[in-house]
Amino acid sequence: MAKNNKNEGFVTQIASRQENFPQWYTDVVLKTDMMDYSEVRGCMVIKPYGYRVWELIQQDLDGKFKATGHQNAYFPMFIPESLLKKEAEHVEGFAPEVAWVTHGGDELLTERLCVRPTSETIICSMYSKWIQSYRDLPLLLNQWCNVVRWEKNTRPFLRTSEFLWQEGHTAHATFEEAQAETIQQLHTYRDFMENTLAIPVICGRKSENEKFAGAYATYTLEAMMQDGKALQMGTSHNLSDHFAKAYEINYLSKDGKLEPCYTTSWGVSTRMIGGMIMVHGDDRGLVMPPRVAPIQAVILPIAMHKPGVLEKADELYKALTAQGIRAKVDDRDQSAGWKFNEWEMKGVPVRIEVGPRDIENGQVMAVRRDSLEKQALPMENLADSIKALLDSVHEGMFQKALAFREAKTVDADTFEALSEGVQTGFVRANWCGCSECEEEIKAKTGATTRCMPFDGADAPEGAVCVHCGKPAKTRIYFAKAY
């Protein structure tokens, strides 16, 4: 069969990650049909292949949220300006990114409406109506929706003016209960990122400069991309009683006293898809984590014009899908080599080749996308073998990403070592905790503080700040970031 030259270029032409990582990323998301640019500045169209990944992310996380007692709800995307202004620190933090609606048709609105950049304000206004007594607590809600932040510099999935996300919002009787919720959801995210996306993350607390506007404390999950930069994969915020006081979310306690609630918010977005691509991809294209791969196994009939080959491919397809494996038979009129290239670019975790000789031998040839290793598998009980192989692919991807992160993470005791280390990866260093010092480090190196990790955040006795030389209060990660 003749190759289609136009399509041949489509499946092979990707920039080198080492030579031009940003262009490599753009090539991958476009040429694998994950997304396309829209007519609206800073906004993207998520195409079916990319949206299926988001659907699988939703299904997994939604089950985890519901297992911990959360329910889904939906709130308006328009927020009155007066409502947004009730929490001064919050509105100041989001003001540069807010999109405003000023007209309804030809009529000038009496009050501007903010297009939801996040929903704390509109949700808190409803909580103040719904919560009256301790019997109404805890209130555990989650929302799947879109938000708008008027970004100046955009990149598909990583930072767009409109993006999809989930945002959890809960209300509690005490600070301790709100803190427990905040940490619980952070670990829910960690479990998902490591056991579903195969992305190792560092969990910890953000600095005061880097925390969410209006929060008492922000906790984050930081991942390293293949260019050594950090990506904030998700956050969980303890809002204490700050929003409750601003929006009058009070409850009558068992003692008959009127008390303020303590609230939390937490969220992850389609940014995770960008992170998944940059952590796992290679010069051939995507490398999909099996548990969110739209197609987990693609079956390629070899010499499919010969008797019995297509029939056997269909038989294998039915056997795999009956066991819950997302499979596909590629019987298009293209060469085997062209198909190999395309499915490698799309990152399908396992390729299954079946031809006349394989049928005679009662086996198939399975090729892993992560390592490109080939192995013969018996056709009998093939679904069990493929499930085991998919688990092995997941573990291989996770361990590879973890080893890369560890190799690119250094400890710095001098500012020179910090400045050098953040050019290629993460740096752990002692820090005084001073916001002015943090800003100076950012101005000099282009790196920001990422988090004070749960493991190993205490500075050693007698340690001094890597920048200013004052007594250190903590150890913290620095990195350049998306």
DRENDO-1510 file (C-alpha; in Angstrom, 1 decimal, always signed):
<recs>
REC; n; res; u; v; w
REC; 1; MET; +0.0; +0.0; +0.0 .
REC; 2; ALA; +1.3; +3.4; -0.9 .
REC; 3; LYS; +1.9; +5.9; +1.9 .
REC; 4; ASN; +0.2; +9.3; +2.0 .
REC; 5; ASN; +3.0; +11.8; +1.9 .
REC; 6; LYS; +1.1; +14.5; +3.6 .
REC; 7; ASN; +0.1; +12.3; +6.4 .
REC; 8; GLU; +3.6; +10.8; +6.7 .
REC; 9; GLY; +4.9; +14.3; +7.5 .
REC; 10; PHE; +2.1; +14.7; +10.1 .
REC; 11; VAL; +3.1; +11.7; +12.1 .
REC; 12; THR; +6.9; +12.3; +12.1 .
REC; 13; GLN; +7.6; +16.1; +12.2 .
REC; 14; ILE; +8.1; +17.1; +15.9 .
REC; 15; ALA; +10.7; +19.5; +17.2 .
REC; 16; SER; +13.4; +18.0; +19.5 .
REC; 17; ARG; +12.7; +18.3; +23.2 .
REC; 18; GLN; +16.4; +19.1; +23.9 .
REC; 19; GLU; +16.7; +21.7; +21.2 .
REC; 20; ASN; +13.3; +23.5; +21.6 .
REC; 21; PHE; +11.1; +22.2; +24.4 .
REC; 22; PRO; +8.3; +24.9; +24.0 .
REC; 23; GLN; +8.1; +24.1; +20.2 .
REC; 24; TRP; +8.1; +20.4; +20.9 .
REC; 25; TYR; +5.2; +20.8; +23.3 .
REC; 26; THR; +3.2; +22.9; +20.8 .
REC; 27; ASP; +3.9; +20.4; +18.0 .
REC; 28; VAL; +2.7; +17.5; +20.2 .
REC; 29; VAL; -0.6; +19.0; +21.3 .
REC; 30; LEU; -1.5; +20.1; +17.8 .
REC; 31; LYS; -0.3; +17.1; +15.8 .
REC; 32; THR; -1.9; +14.5; +18.1 .
REC; 33; ASP; -5.3; +16.2; +17.8 .
REC; 34; MET; -5.4; +17.1; +21.5 .
REC; 35; MET; -6.5; +20.7; +20.8 .
REC; 36; ASP; -6.6; +23.5; +18.3 .
REC; 37; TYR; -6.4; +27.3; +18.6 .
REC; 38; SER; -9.7; +29.2; +18.6 .
REC; 39; GLU; -10.7; +32.6; +17.2 .
REC; 40; VAL; -10.7; +34.0; +20.8 .
REC; 41; ARG; -7.4; +35.2; +22.1 .
REC; 42; GLY; -5.9; +32.9; +24.7 .
REC; 43; CYS; -8.7; +30.3; +24.4 .
REC; 44; MET; -8.4; +26.8; +22.9 .
REC; 45; VAL; -10.7; +24.1; +21.5 .
REC; 46; ILE; -10.2; +20.8; +23.2 .
REC; 47; LYS; -10.6; +18.2; +20.5 .
REC; 48; PRO; -12.2; +14.7; +21.2 .
REC; 49; TYR; -8.8; +13.0; +21.9 .
REC; 50; GLY; -7.9; +15.6; +24.4 .
REC; 51; TYR; -11.3; +15.9; +25.9 .
REC; 52; ARG; -11.5; +12.1; +26.4 .
REC; 53; VAL; -8.5; +12.4; +28.7 .
REC; 54; TRP; -10.4; +15.1; +30.7 .
REC; 55; GLU; -13.4; +12.9; +30.9 .
REC; 56; LEU; -11.3; +10.0; +32.3 .
REC; 57; ILE; -9.7; +12.4; +34.8 .
REC; 58; GLN; -13.2; +13.6; +35.9 .
REC; 59; GLN; -14.5; +10.1; +36.3 .
REC; 60; ASP; -11.6; +9.1; +38.5 .
REC; 61; LEU; -11.5; +12.2; +40.7 .
REC; 62; ASP; -15.3; +12.5; +41.0 .
REC; 63; GLY; -15.4; +9.0; +42.4 .
REC; 64; LYS; -12.7; +9.9; +45.0 .
REC; 65; PHE; -14.6; +13.0; +46.0 .
REC; 66; LYS; -17.8; +11.2; +46.5 .
REC; 67; ALA; -16.1; +8.5; +48.5 .
REC; 68; THR; -15.1; +11.2; +51.0 .
REC; 69; GLY; -18.6; +12.5; +51.3 .
REC; 70; HIS; -18.6; +15.4; +48.8 .
REC; 71; GLN; -21.6; +16.2; +46.5 .
REC; 72; ASN; -21.6; +18.0; +43.1 .
REC; 73; ALA; -23.4; +21.3; +42.6 .
REC; 74; TYR; -23.3; +24.2; +40.2 .
REC; 75; PHE; -23.1; +27.9; +40.8 .
REC; 76; PRO; -23.5; +30.9; +38.4 .
REC; 77; MET; -20.5; +32.0; +36.3 .
REC; 78; PHE; -21.4; +35.7; +36.8 .
REC; 79; ILE; -20.5; +37.3; +40.1 .
REC; 80; PRO; -21.7; +40.9; +41.0 .
REC; 81; GLU; -18.8; +43.3; +41.7 .
REC; 82; SER; -20.1; +44.1; +45.1 .
REC; 83; LEU; -20.0; +40.4; +46.1 .
REC; 84; LEU; -16.4; +40.1; +44.9 .
REC; 85; LYS; -15.3; +43.1; +46.9 .
REC; 86; LYS; -16.4; +41.8; +50.3 .
REC; 87; GLU; -13.1; +40.0; +50.8 .
REC; 88; ALA; -10.5; +42.7; +50.1 .
REC; 89; GLU; -7.4; +40.6; +49.8 .
REC; 90; HIS; -9.2; +38.1; +47.5 .
REC; 91; VAL; -10.4; +40.7; +45.0 .
REC; 92; GLU; -7.0; +42.5; +45.0 .
REC; 93; GLY; -5.3; +39.2; +44.2 .
REC; 94; PHE; -7.6; +38.4; +41.2 .
REC; 95; ALA; -8.2; +42.0; +39.9 .
REC; 96; PRO; -5.6; +41.9; +37.1 .
REC; 97; GLU; -7.1; +38.7; +35.6 .
REC; 98; VAL; -10.8; +39.4; +35.9 .
REC; 99; ALA; -13.0; +39.7; +32.8 .
REC; 100; TRP; -16.0; +42.0; +33.3 .
REC; 101; VAL; -19.5; +42.0; +31.7 .
REC; 102; THR; -20.7; +45.6; +31.4 .
REC; 103; HIS; -23.7; +45.4; +29.1 .
REC; 104; GLY; -26.7; +43.1; +28.7 .
REC; 105; GLY; -27.6; +43.5; +25.0 .
REC; 106; ASP; -27.5; +47.3; +24.4 .
REC; 107; GLU; -28.3; +48.1; +28.0 .
REC; 108; LEU; -25.5; +49.3; +30.4 .
REC; 109; LEU; -25.7; +47.2; +33.6 .
REC; 110; THR; -26.2; +49.0; +36.8 .
REC; 111; GLU; -23.4; +46.8; +38.4 .
REC; 112; ARG; -20.6; +45.1; +36.6 .
REC; 113; LEU; -20.6; +41.3; +36.6 .
REC; 114; CYS; -17.3; +39.4; +37.0 .
REC; 115; VAL; -16.9; +36.3; +34.9 .
REC; 116; ARG; -16.0; +33.6; +37.4 .
REC; 117; PRO; -12.1; +33.4; +38.0 .
REC; 118; THR; -12.9; +31.2; +41.0 .
REC; 119; SER; -16.1; +30.8; +43.0 .
REC; 120; GLU; -15.3; +31.4; +46.7 .
REC; 121; THR; -17.4; +34.6; +46.7 .
REC; 122; ILE; -20.6; +33.3; +45.0 .
REC; 123; ILE; -20.5; +30.1; +47.0 .
REC; 124; CYS; -19.9; +31.8; +50.3 .
REC; 125; SER; -22.8; +34.1; +49.7 .
REC; 126; MET; -25.0; +31.0; +49.3 .
REC; 127; TYR; -23.5; +29.2; +52.3 .
REC; 128; SER; -24.5; +32.2; +54.5 .
REC; 129; LYS; -28.1; +31.4; +53.5 .
REC; 130; TRP; -27.9; +27.7; +53.8 .
REC; 131; ILE; -26.0; +27.3; +57.1 .
REC; 132; GLN; -27.9; +28.1; +60.2 .
REC; 133; SER; -27.0; +25.4; +62.8 .
REC; 134; TYR; -24.2; +23.0; +63.7 .
REC; 135; ARG; -26.5; +20.4; +62.2 .
REC; 136; ASP; -25.8; +21.8; +58.8 .
REC; 137; LEU; -22.1; +21.1; +59.1 .
REC; 138; PRO; -19.9; +20.0; +57.5 .
REC; 139; LEU; -21.1; +21.2; +54.1 .
REC; 140; LEU; -19.0; +19.4; +51.5 .
REC; 141; LEU; -19.6; +20.5; +47.9 .
REC; 142; ASN; -17.7; +20.3; +44.6 .
REC; 143; GLN; -18.3; +22.0; +41.3 .
REC; 144; TRP; -17.1; +21.0; +37.8 .
REC; 145; CYS; -17.1; +24.1; +35.6 .
REC; 146; ASN; -15.1; +26.5; +33.5 .
REC; 147; VAL; -13.4; +29.7; +34.8 .
REC; 148; VAL; -11.9; +32.8; +33.0 .
REC; 149; ARG; -8.7; +34.5; +33.9 .
REC; 150; TRP; -7.5; +37.1; +31.4 .
REC; 151; GLU; -4.0; +35.8; +30.9 .
REC; 152; LYS; -1.4; +37.8; +29.0 .
REC; 153; ASN; +0.8; +34.9; +28.1 .
REC; 154; THR; -1.0; +31.7; +27.2 .
REC; 155; ARG; +0.0; +28.1; +26.3 .
REC; 156; PRO; -2.4; +25.3; +25.5 .
REC; 157; PHE; -3.6; +23.4; +28.6 .
REC; 158; LEU; -1.0; +25.1; +30.8 .
REC; 159; ARG; -2.3; +28.6; +30.9 .
REC; 160; THR; -5.4; +29.7; +28.9 .
REC; 161; SER; -7.9; +32.5; +29.4 .
REC; 162; GLU; -10.7; +30.0; +29.8 .
REC; 163; PHE; -10.0; +26.6; +31.3 .
REC; 164; LEU; -11.9; +23.6; +32.8 .
REC; 165; TRP; -11.5; +22.6; +36.4 .
REC; 166; GLN; -13.1; +21.4; +39.6 .
REC; 167; GLU; -13.3; +23.4; +42.7 .
REC; 168; GLY; -14.3; +22.0; +46.1 .
REC; 169; HIS; -15.7; +24.3; +48.7 .
REC; 170; THR; -16.5; +23.1; +52.2 .
REC; 171; ALA; -17.6; +24.6; +55.5 .
REC; 172; HIS; -16.8; +23.3; +59.0 .
REC; 173; ALA; -17.5; +24.1; +62.6 .
REC; 174; THR; -13.8; +24.4; +63.7 .
REC; 175; PHE; -10.4; +25.4; +62.3 .
REC; 176; GLU; -9.1; +21.9; +63.0 .
REC; 177; GLU; -11.8; +20.3; +60.9 .
REC; 178; ALA; -11.1; +22.7; +58.0 .
REC; 179; GLN; -7.4; +21.9; +58.3 .
REC; 180; ALA; -8.1; +18.2; +58.2 .
REC; 181; GLU; -10.3; +18.6; +55.1 .
REC; 182; THR; -7.6; +20.7; +53.4 .
REC; 183; ILE; -4.9; +18.1; +53.9 .
REC; 184; GLN; -7.2; +15.2; +53.1 .
REC; 185; GLN; -8.0; +16.7; +49.7 .
REC; 186; LEU; -4.4; +17.4; +49.0 .
REC; 187; HIS; -3.6; +13.8; +49.6 .
REC; 188; THR; -6.5; +12.8; +47.4 .
REC; 189; TYR; -4.9; +14.8; +44.6 .
REC; 190; ARG; -1.5; +13.2; +45.3 .
REC; 191; ASP; -3.0; +9.7; +45.1 .
REC; 192; PHE; -4.5; +10.6; +41.8 .
REC; 193; MET; -1.4; +12.2; +40.3 .
REC; 194; GLU; +0.9; +9.4; +41.3 .
REC; 195; ASN; -1.4; +6.4; +40.9 .
REC; 196; THR; -3.4; +7.6; +37.8 .
REC; 197; LEU; -1.2; +10.1; +36.0 .
REC; 198; ALA; +2.1; +8.4; +37.0 .
REC; 199; ILE; +3.5; +11.9; +38.0 .
REC; 200; PRO; +5.5; +12.1; +41.2 .
REC; 201; VAL; +4.7; +15.3; +43.1 .
REC; 202; ILE; +6.2; +17.2; +46.1 .
REC; 203; CYS; +3.5; +18.2; +48.6 .
REC; 204; GLY; +4.0; +21.1; +50.9 .
REC; 205; ARG; +2.9; +24.6; +52.1 .
REC; 206; LYS; +3.2; +27.7; +50.0 .
REC; 207; SER; +5.0; +30.8; +51.2 .
REC; 208; GLU; +2.9; +33.8; +52.3 .
REC; 209; ASN; +3.8; +35.5; +49.0 .
REC; 210; GLU; +2.7; +32.5; +46.9 .
REC; 211; LYS; -0.5; +31.5; +48.8 .
REC; 212; PHE; -4.0; +31.9; +47.4 .
REC; 213; ALA; -5.4; +35.4; +47.9 .
REC; 214; GLY; -7.5; +35.5; +51.1 .
REC; 215; ALA; -6.3; +32.1; +52.4 .
REC; 216; TYR; -4.9; +31.3; +55.8 .
REC; 217; ALA; -2.6; +28.7; +54.2 .
REC; 218; THR; -2.2; +27.2; +50.7 .
REC; 219; TYR; -0.9; +23.7; +50.1 .
REC; 220; THR; +0.4; +22.6; +46.7 .
REC; 221; LEU; +1.5; +19.7; +44.6 .
REC; 222; GLU; +4.6; +20.5; +42.5 .
REC; 223; ALA; +5.8; +18.4; +39.6 .
REC; 224; MET; +9.0; +18.7; +37.5 .
REC; 225; MET; +8.7; +18.9; +33.8 .
REC; 226; GLN; +11.4; +17.6; +31.4 .
REC; 227; ASP; +12.9; +21.0; +31.0 .
REC; 228; GLY; +13.5; +21.2; +34.7 .
REC; 229; LYS; +10.8; +23.7; +35.4 .
REC; 230; ALA; +8.1; +23.3; +38.1 .
REC; 231; LEU; +4.4; +23.0; +37.4 .
REC; 232; GLN; +1.8; +23.6; +40.1 .
REC; 233; MET; -0.5; +20.6; +39.5 .
REC; 234; GLY; -3.1; +21.5; +42.1 .
REC; 235; THR; -3.7; +23.4; +45.4 .
REC; 236; SER; -5.8; +23.1; +48.5 .
REC; 237; HIS; -6.5; +26.1; +50.7 .
REC; 238; ASN; -7.5; +26.5; +54.4 .
REC; 239; LEU; -9.5; +29.7; +54.3 .
REC; 240; SER; -9.9; +29.7; +58.1 .
REC; 241; ASP; -12.8; +32.0; +59.0 .
REC; 242; HIS; -11.7; +34.9; +56.7 .
REC; 243; PHE; -14.4; +34.3; +54.1 .
REC; 244; ALA; -17.0; +33.3; +56.7 .
REC; 245; LYS; -16.6; +36.7; +58.5 .
REC; 246; ALA; -16.7; +38.6; +55.2 .
REC; 247; TYR; -19.8; +36.8; +54.0 .
REC; 248; GLU; -21.4; +36.2; +57.4 .
REC; 249; ILE; -21.4; +32.4; +57.3 .
REC; 250; ASN; -22.3; +31.7; +60.9 .
REC; 251; TYR; -23.9; +28.8; +62.7 .
REC; 252; LEU; -25.6; +28.2; +66.0 .
REC; 253; SER; -23.4; +25.9; +68.1 .
REC; 254; LYS; -24.7; +23.2; +70.5 .
REC; 255; ASP; -24.1; +25.7; +73.3 .
REC; 256; GLY; -26.5; +28.2; +71.6 .
REC; 257; LYS; -23.7; +30.6; +70.5 .
REC; 258; LEU; -23.4; +32.1; +67.1 .
REC; 259; GLU; -20.0; +31.1; +65.7 .
REC; 260; PRO; -18.2; +31.7; +62.3 .
REC; 261; CYS; -17.7; +28.7; +60.0 .
REC; 262; TYR; -14.2; +27.7; +58.8 .
REC; 263; THR; -14.0; +27.1; +55.1 .
REC; 264; THR; -11.8; +25.4; +52.5 .
REC; 265; SER; -11.4; +25.4; +48.8 .
REC; 266; TRP; -9.3; +23.1; +46.5 .
REC; 267; GLY; -9.0; +22.6; +42.8 .
REC; 268; VAL; -7.2; +21.0; +39.8 .
REC; 269; SER; -7.7; +21.8; +36.2 .
REC; 270; THR; -7.0; +20.9; +32.6 .
REC; 271; ARG; -3.4; +22.1; +33.4 .
REC; 272; MET; -2.8; +18.5; +34.6 .
REC; 273; ILE; -3.1; +17.4; +31.0 .
REC; 274; GLY; -0.3; +19.8; +30.0 .
REC; 275; GLY; +1.8; +18.5; +32.9 .
REC; 276; MET; +1.1; +14.9; +31.9 .
REC; 277; ILE; +2.4; +15.6; +28.4 .
REC; 278; MET; +5.6; +17.5; +29.6 .
REC; 279; VAL; +6.5; +14.8; +32.2 .
REC; 280; HIS; +6.1; +11.8; +30.0 .
REC; 281; GLY; +6.3; +12.7; +26.3 .
REC; 282; ASP; +9.3; +12.0; +24.1 .
REC; 283; ASP; +10.6; +12.9; +20.7 .
REC; 284; ARG; +8.1; +10.5; +19.1 .
REC; 285; GLY; +5.2; +12.4; +20.7 .
REC; 286; LEU; +2.8; +11.6; +23.6 .
REC; 287; VAL; +3.3; +8.9; +26.1 .
REC; 288; MET; -0.1; +8.4; +27.7 .
REC; 289; PRO; -0.4; +7.1; +31.3 .
REC; 290; PRO; -2.5; +3.9; +30.8 .
REC; 291; ARG; -5.2; +4.9; +33.3 .
REC; 292; VAL; -6.2; +8.0; +31.4 .
REC; 293; ALA; -5.3; +6.9; +27.9 .
REC; 294; PRO; -8.3; +7.2; +25.6 .
REC; 295; ILE; -7.1; +4.1; +23.9 .
REC; 296; GLN; -5.1; +1.7; +26.1 .
REC; 297; ALA; -4.4; -0.9; +23.4 .
REC; 298; VAL; -4.5; -0.5; +19.6 .
REC; 299; ILE; -4.7; -3.7; +17.6 .
REC; 300; LEU; -2.9; -3.6; +14.2 .
REC; 301; PRO; -3.8; -6.4; +11.7 .
REC; 302; ILE; -0.6; -7.2; +9.8 .
REC; 303; ALA; -1.2; -8.3; +6.1 .
REC; 304; MET; -4.9; -7.8; +6.8 .
REC; 305; HIS; -5.8; -8.7; +3.3 .
REC; 306; LYS; -5.0; -12.4; +4.1 .
REC; 307; PRO; -7.8; -14.7; +5.2 .
REC; 308; GLY; -8.6; -14.7; +8.9 .
REC; 309; VAL; -6.5; -11.7; +10.0 .
REC; 310; LEU; -9.2; -9.1; +10.4 .
REC; 311; GLU; -11.5; -11.7; +12.0 .
REC; 312; LYS; -8.9; -12.5; +14.6 .
REC; 313; ALA; -8.2; -8.8; +15.3 .
REC; 314; ASP; -11.9; -8.3; +15.9 .
REC; 315; GLU; -12.1; -11.4; +18.1 .
REC; 316; LEU; -9.2; -10.0; +20.2 .
REC; 317; TYR; -10.9; -6.6; +20.3 .
REC; 318; LYS; -14.0; -8.1; +21.8 .
REC; 319; ALA; -12.1; -10.1; +24.3 .
REC; 320; LEU; -10.2; -7.0; +25.5 .
REC; 321; THR; -13.2; -4.6; +25.7 .
REC; 322; ALA; -15.3; -7.3; +27.5 .
REC; 323; GLN; -12.7; -7.0; +30.3 .
REC; 324; GLY; -12.9; -3.2; +30.4 .
REC; 325; ILE; -9.8; -2.4; +28.4 .
REC; 326; ARG; -10.2; +0.6; +26.1 .
REC; 327; ALA; -9.1; -1.0; +22.7 .
REC; 328; LYS; -9.3; -0.1; +19.0 .
REC; 329; VAL; -8.7; -2.0; +15.8 .
REC; 330; ASP; -6.9; +0.0; +13.2 .
REC; 331; ASP; -7.9; -1.5; +9.8 .
REC; 332; ARG; -7.4; +1.6; +7.8 .
REC; 333; ASP; -5.8; +1.4; +4.3 .
REC; 334; GLN; -2.4; +2.6; +5.4 .
REC; 335; SER; +1.0; +0.9; +5.7 .
REC; 336; ALA; +1.9; -0.8; +9.0 .
REC; 337; GLY; +4.9; +1.6; +9.4 .
REC; 338; TRP; +2.6; +4.6; +9.1 .
REC; 339; LYS; +0.3; +3.2; +11.7 .
REC; 340; PHE; +3.2; +2.5; +14.0 .
REC; 341; ASN; +4.3; +6.1; +13.8 .
REC; 342; GLU; +0.8; +7.6; +14.3 .
REC; 343; TRP; -0.1; +5.5; +17.4 .
REC; 344; GLU; +3.3; +6.1; +18.9 .
REC; 345; MET; +2.8; +9.8; +18.4 .
REC; 346; LYS; -0.6; +9.6; +20.1 .
REC; 347; GLY; +1.0; +7.8; +23.0 .
REC; 348; VAL; -1.2; +4.6; +23.1 .
REC; 349; PRO; +0.3; +2.5; +25.9 .
REC; 350; VAL; +0.3; -0.8; +24.1 .
REC; 351; ARG; +0.4; -1.8; +20.5 .
REC; 352; ILE; -0.8; -5.3; +19.6 .
REC; 353; GLU; +0.4; -6.7; +16.2 .
REC; 354; VAL; -1.4; -9.7; +14.8 .
REC; 355; GLY; -0.6; -11.4; +11.5 .
REC; 356; PRO; -0.9; -14.8; +9.8 .
REC; 357; ARG; +2.2; -16.2; +11.5 .
REC; 358; ASP; +1.1; -14.9; +14.9 .
REC; 359; ILE; -2.3; -16.6; +14.4 .
REC; 360; GLU; -0.5; -19.9; +13.5 .
REC; 361; ASN; +1.6; -19.6; +16.7 .
REC; 362; GLY; -1.4; -18.6; +18.9 .
REC; 363; GLN; +0.3; -15.4; +20.0 .
REC; 364; VAL; +0.5; -11.6; +19.4 .
REC; 365; MET; +3.4; -9.2; +19.5 .
REC; 366; ALA; +2.8; -6.5; +22.1 .
REC; 367; VAL; +4.9; -3.3; +22.1 .
REC; 368; ARG; +5.1; -0.9; +25.1 .
REC; 369; ARG; +4.9; +2.8; +24.2 .
REC; 370; ASP; +7.0; +3.9; +27.2 .
REC; 371; SER; +10.1; +1.8; +26.5 .
REC; 372; LEU; +9.3; +0.5; +23.0 .
REC; 373; GLU; +10.0; -3.1; +24.2 .
REC; 374; LYS; +8.4; -5.9; +22.3 .
REC; 375; GLN; +7.2; -9.2; +23.7 .
REC; 376; ALA; +5.2; -12.1; +22.5 .
REC; 377; LEU; +2.0; -12.8; +24.4 .
REC; 378; PRO; -0.3; -15.8; +24.1 .
REC; 379; MET; -3.7; -15.1; +22.6 .
REC; 380; GLU; -5.3; -17.2; +25.4 .
REC; 381; ASN; -6.3; -15.0; +28.3 .
REC; 382; LEU; -4.9; -12.0; +26.4 .
REC; 383; ALA; -6.9; -9.5; +28.4 .
REC; 384; ASP; -5.2; -10.6; +31.7 .
REC; 385; SER; -1.8; -10.2; +30.1 .
REC; 386; ILE; -2.6; -6.8; +28.7 .
REC; 387; LYS; -3.9; -5.6; +32.1 .
REC; 388; ALA; -0.7; -6.7; +33.7 .
REC; 389; LEU; +1.3; -5.0; +31.0 .
REC; 390; LEU; -0.6; -1.7; +31.4 .
REC; 391; ASP; +0.2; -1.8; +35.1 .
REC; 392; SER; +3.8; -2.4; +34.3 .
REC; 393; VAL; +3.8; +0.5; +31.9 .
REC; 394; HIS; +2.3; +2.8; +34.6 .
REC; 395; GLU; +4.9; +1.8; +37.1 .
REC; 396; GLY; +7.7; +2.2; +34.6 .
REC; 397; MET; +6.5; +5.7; +33.7 .
REC; 398; PHE; +6.3; +6.7; +37.3 .
REC; 399; GLN; +9.7; +5.4; +38.2 .
REC; 400; LYS; +11.3; +7.1; +35.2 .
REC; 401; ALA; +9.7; +10.5; +36.1 .
REC; 402; LEU; +10.8; +10.1; +39.7 .
REC; 403; ALA; +14.3; +9.2; +38.8 .
REC; 404; PHE; +14.5; +12.2; +36.5 .
REC; 405; ARG; +13.2; +14.6; +39.2 .
REC; 406; GLU; +15.7; +13.2; +41.8 .
REC; 407; ALA; +18.6; +13.6; +39.4 .
REC; 408; LYS; +17.6; +17.2; +38.7 .
REC; 409; THR; +17.1; +18.2; +42.3 .
REC; 410; VAL; +20.1; +19.6; +44.3 .
REC; 411; ASP; +20.7; +21.0; +47.8 .
REC; 412; ALA; +22.2; +24.5; +47.9 .
REC; 413; ASP; +24.1; +26.1; +50.8 .
REC; 414; THR; +25.2; +29.2; +48.8 .
REC; 415; PHE; +23.4; +31.7; +46.6 .
REC; 416; GLU; +25.7; +30.8; +43.7 .
REC; 417; ALA; +24.7; +27.2; +44.0 .
REC; 418; LEU; +21.0; +28.2; +44.1 .
REC; 419; SER; +21.4; +30.4; +41.0 .
REC; 420; GLU; +23.1; +27.6; +39.1 .
REC; 421; GLY; +20.7; +24.9; +40.2 .
REC; 422; VAL; +17.5; +26.6; +39.2 .
REC; 423; GLN; +18.7; +26.8; +35.6 .
REC; 424; THR; +18.1; +23.0; +35.2 .
REC; 425; GLY; +15.9; +21.8; +38.0 .
REC; 426; PHE; +14.7; +22.1; +41.6 .
REC; 427; VAL; +16.8; +23.4; +44.5 .
REC; 428; ARG; +16.3; +22.7; +48.2 .
REC; 429; ALA; +17.7; +25.4; +50.4 .
REC; 430; ASN; +17.5; +27.0; +53.8 .
REC; 431; TRP; +15.4; +30.2; +53.9 .
REC; 432; CYS; +14.7; +33.0; +56.4 .
REC; 433; GLY; +11.0; +33.2; +55.6 .
REC; 434; CYS; +11.2; +36.9; +54.7 .
REC; 435; SER; +9.0; +38.0; +51.8 .
REC; 436; GLU; +11.4; +40.7; +50.8 .
REC; 437; CYS; +14.2; +38.2; +50.6 .
REC; 438; GLU; +12.0; +35.9; +48.5 .
REC; 439; GLU; +11.3; +38.7; +46.1 .
REC; 440; GLU; +15.0; +39.5; +45.7 .
REC; 441; ILE; +15.8; +35.9; +45.0 .
REC; 442; LYS; +13.1; +35.9; +42.3 .
REC; 443; ALA; +14.4; +39.1; +40.7 .
REC; 444; LYS; +18.0; +37.8; +40.6 .
REC; 445; THR; +17.3; +34.2; +39.4 .
REC; 446; GLY; +13.9; +34.1; +37.9 .
REC; 447; ALA; +13.0; +31.3; +40.3 .
REC; 448; THR; +10.2; +31.3; +42.8 .
REC; 449; THR; +9.6; +29.4; +46.0 .
REC; 450; ARG; +7.5; +26.3; +45.3 .
REC; 451; CYS; +6.8; +24.8; +48.7 .
REC; 452; MET; +7.9; +23.9; +52.2 .
REC; 453; PRO; +7.7; +20.1; +51.9 .
REC; 454; PHE; +5.8; +18.1; +54.5 .
REC; 455; ASP; +8.9; +15.9; +54.7 .
REC; 456; GLY; +12.1; +17.8; +55.7 .
REC; 457; ALA; +10.8; +21.4; +55.9 .
REC; 458; ASP; +12.7; +22.2; +59.2 .
REC; 459; ALA; +15.9; +24.0; +58.8 .
REC; 460; PRO; +18.9; +22.5; +60.6 .
REC; 461; GLU; +19.9; +24.1; +63.9 .
REC; 462; GLY; +22.2; +27.0; +63.2 .
REC; 463; ALA; +21.4; +27.1; +59.5 .
REC; 464; VAL; +21.3; +30.5; +57.7 .
REC; 465; CYS; +19.3; +31.7; +54.7 .
REC; 466; VAL; +20.9; +30.8; +51.3 .
REC; 467; HIS; +20.4; +34.4; +50.2 .
REC; 468; CYS; +20.6; +37.0; +53.0 .
REC; 469; GLY; +22.5; +35.0; +55.6 .
REC; 470; LYS; +20.0; +35.5; +58.4 .
REC; 471; PRO; +18.9; +32.6; +60.6 .
REC; 472; ALA; +16.9; +30.1; +58.5 .
REC; 473; LYS; +13.3; +29.2; +59.5 .
REC; 474; THR; +12.7; +26.5; +57.0 .
REC; 475; ARG; +13.9; +24.5; +54.0 .
REC; 476; ILE; +12.1; +25.2; +50.9 .
REC; 477; TYR; +12.1; +24.3; +47.2 .
REC; 478; PHE; +13.0; +26.9; +44.6 .
REC; 479; ALA; +12.5; +26.5; +40.8 .
REC; 480; LYS; +11.6; +28.3; +37.7 .
REC; 481; ALA; +8.0; +27.6; +36.9 .
REC; 482; TYR; +5.2; +27.6; +34.4 .
</recs>
